[in-house]
Amino acid sequence: SKYSVFHTQVIACGVREALYVLSGLLEHETDLSLNIHTTDTHGYMDDVFALSWLLGFTLAPRIKDLSSCQIWKIPELENTKYNSIFSGNINFDVIKEQWDKIQGFVAALKGKLISPQDLIKILVAGGDSNPLSKAFEELGKLVKTIFLFRYFYDEEFRLAIRRQLDRAESRHNLARNISFFQRGEYRTGSIDELINKASSLSFMCNIFVAWNTIEMAKSVEALRNNGTSVPESELEFISPLLHDHIIRTG
């Protein structure tokens, strides 16, 4: 599941991908048990941090220019010697005031009564003048701050995020290798045709991952039968996304 495609969607060019991160987690319709999602900077916003946590997911972005990130504290820490590293206090009062409405939106998301991207657009448009938008913003600050502390101090967590994003880049390379006829460009204005092509490409990528996994398992078994030691701990570093051996034209 770390290498396969579990959801495909077509979005407009120029739209920030963070709006659509949760769609794949909520609408993938597979048997996968997903609990963490890695992304690059373009895939996160404070509101997405809040919603991910509320829905039971850990959003784990690799954020560009970490030194510019702001971290926030609870009011009870007002007089600590670390006060200078925080940008301000989290407003827990507005979170408490809007908690019932927040839970209502979470239920609507889980029941697929509203899409994540539509909800995030509503929250972003509301700004600080809207109490509900402000509550999600404050909750997002809290969740992001906790994530940043973990990211700074947990080396294994950082490595896990980087490894998964490297897998994603390898999957993109595989997709470009397969979609060779027009160099990966979809030259059509039909949304239905775009969805069909994108879904077909994802399906083909999963076929290659499955085939490579089966063949690699056979190779490992053959090596072990011949007395060669192949530790289980090293197998996770072998990627089923390799494609140099694939003859694309048949």
Helices and strands as residue ranges (DSSP letters): G 17-20, H 21-27, E 36-40, G 41-43, H 46-54, E 58-62, G 66-68, G 75-77, G 83-85, H 92-97, H 99-110, H 116-126, H 131-153, H 155-178, H 191-225, H 232-235
